[in-house]
Amino acid sequence: MRYFSTRGEDQLLSFEETVLAGLAPDGGLYIPERVPSLPANWQCAWKDYSFVDLSVEILSLYISPDEISRAELRGLVEKSYSTFRHPSVTPLKKLDEKTYVLELFHGPTFAFKDVALQLLGNLFEFFLKRRNARKGPGEKPEKLTVVGATSGDTGRCALSESSKHLRAAIYGLRNKANISIFILHPKGRVSPIQEAQMTTVTDANVHNLAVQGTFDDCQDIVKTLFNDREFNATHRLGAVNSINWARILAQTVYYFLSYFQLRRQVSNPDEIEIQYVVPTGNFGDILAGYYAKRMGLPMGRLGVATNANDILARFWKSGAYEKVDSSAPAPTPGAAGASDGRQATDASGVRETLSPAMDILVSSNFERLLWYLAFEGAAQGTDAVERRKAASATIADWMGKVKSDGRVQVPISVLELARRDFFAERVSDDETLDTIKYYFKSEAHYIADPHTAVGLCAARRVAPQNPPQTRQIVLSTAHPAKFSEAVTRALQGSPSFDFQRDVLPPEFKGLLERERRVINVEAPQVDLVKQVIERFAEPAGEVGASV
Ligand SMILES: *Cc1c(COP(=O)(O)O)cnc(C)c1O
């Protein structure tokens, strides 16, 4: 299986090249040259498979065995998911007769990004080790470096795209050969708990930089490093981001697993139809469901659930993919709680919500779906290569318009194709809080995190229109303890609610007492940070130094 860019660059890449590259040089995203179909007997053969067994089957449809053998793949997958606390990896829980949640948060950082990043870390390590073993004496080893800035605040501030998955990336890449991680935070400006969460990862390849400066200084330094071509080429800064193909691939597995889990939990498996509803920001999680559907996993339309950052929900209404909602009155920057329920925006126009991991302006993986829509919309009858070229040319044109005009309007035929496979709903913060309350008070007594609640709310909204045989599976993307502010706000009036007892996992306790490692950077200067990276990106750097 080989991969090509959505924007039409001619080259076909191996899986390894695709994973190490991240983004394509023409700005596009890599997709497989075809979506593989399932083996004829999959429903029978796979029905009792574990998460690991299913991963091996599904991933090997997308990875040539001469790149990674089946035995090697099994080893990588086993290692990746041995860090999960639940024996099923992603358990399916029943909330009521027609509603289930697929819990994706039993990995090391208690959020769904672990599913992809645990595997991605092992893939990077595997490829780099093999490449370096083939090098002659004196040749420089290949490295991968991750640099990010964090305010330490997991929610209420403008996080860069990369910081949304920074913690999951740290836990995916800790202790891996030829890989180092540098996390900048503004010294003394983050809360003690948050500082502890970052600095208590003491693996030799994870470096916390306490920068004398503000969060914006840290962000600026990271941006400057990314724009420094030479530095970026040496250190491969760009590979670990939300558009890496391996992340999408890893996430298709739990759609298959939950299909079998649900069939085992109901009495009439052959009569039901599954409807997945997915809380979405960068369209990664739900795109994985779309690949599962295209491969042949039986399901109804996929539900896109957004918060007030609703570029996707607006697309499914109008066929316009646009950063700013041109049909609504402009929100007042900085003015919280506008009367229409639209939250304040930061300088870039992102709305701050109670589900911050979905606070986005554009949705980075959406381009992949647009490519398939353009492909299907391209003139039938021409051969596959011609249609592929036509689709890529269309995407290059559309994404160019998004860049220059902030919007693109797709033809109605394309919108109809999108509506055939998806529906979309926007959920406000008030509805998010009400939903958390509703499921806590329900018979299931379930505590959902605010992202999961966005999905649950969208699912409840469309449920009355579903036929009686529909069963909804809502993807649950984070443990409620990660978003204590929203959960506590929703449940504080409930007499039977106790955050410590009902929500807080033991792993979160005792954090402040643990060992830490920090490198102090005495001024917010790019060169000082570069010096630290150059020095510690080698396998055996000393620790605890100051510059
Ligand atoms: C990243 C994230 C999401 C959104 O996932 P996408 O793949 O970007 O759509 C939802 N919930 C949580 C908790 C997340 O961390």
PDBQT file of the ligand as one rigid body, heavy atoms in Angstrom, charges set to zero:
ROOT
HETATM    1  C1  LIG A 601      -8.607  15.934  20.589  1.00  0.00    +0.000 C 
HETATM    2  C2  LIG A 601      -9.850  15.717  21.356  1.00  0.00    +0.000 A 
HETATM    3  C3  LIG A 601     -11.109  15.721  20.731  1.00  0.00    +0.000 A 
HETATM    4  C4  LIG A 601     -11.290  16.001  19.259  1.00  0.00    +0.000 C 
HETATM    5  O1  LIG A 601     -10.747  15.016  18.446  1.00  0.00    +0.000 OA
HETATM    6  P1  LIG A 601     -10.517  15.267  16.893  1.00  0.00    +0.000 P 
HETATM    7  O2  LIG A 601      -9.865  14.050  16.414  1.00  0.00    +0.000 OA
HETATM    8  O3  LIG A 601      -9.644  16.475  16.797  1.00  0.00    +0.000 OA
HETATM    9  O4  LIG A 601     -11.841  15.512  16.309  1.00  0.00    +0.000 OA
HETATM   10  C5  LIG A 601     -12.229  15.480  21.511  1.00  0.00    +0.000 A 
HETATM   11  N1  LIG A 601     -12.129  15.278  22.837  1.00  0.00    +0.000 NA
HETATM   12  C6  LIG A 601     -10.948  15.268  23.474  1.00  0.00    +0.000 A 
HETATM   13  C7  LIG A 601     -10.901  15.057  24.945  1.00  0.00    +0.000 C 
HETATM   14  C8  LIG A 601      -9.759  15.471  22.760  1.00  0.00    +0.000 A 
HETATM   15  O5  LIG A 601      -8.587  15.470  23.408  1.00  0.00    +0.000 OA
ENDROOT
TORSDOF 0
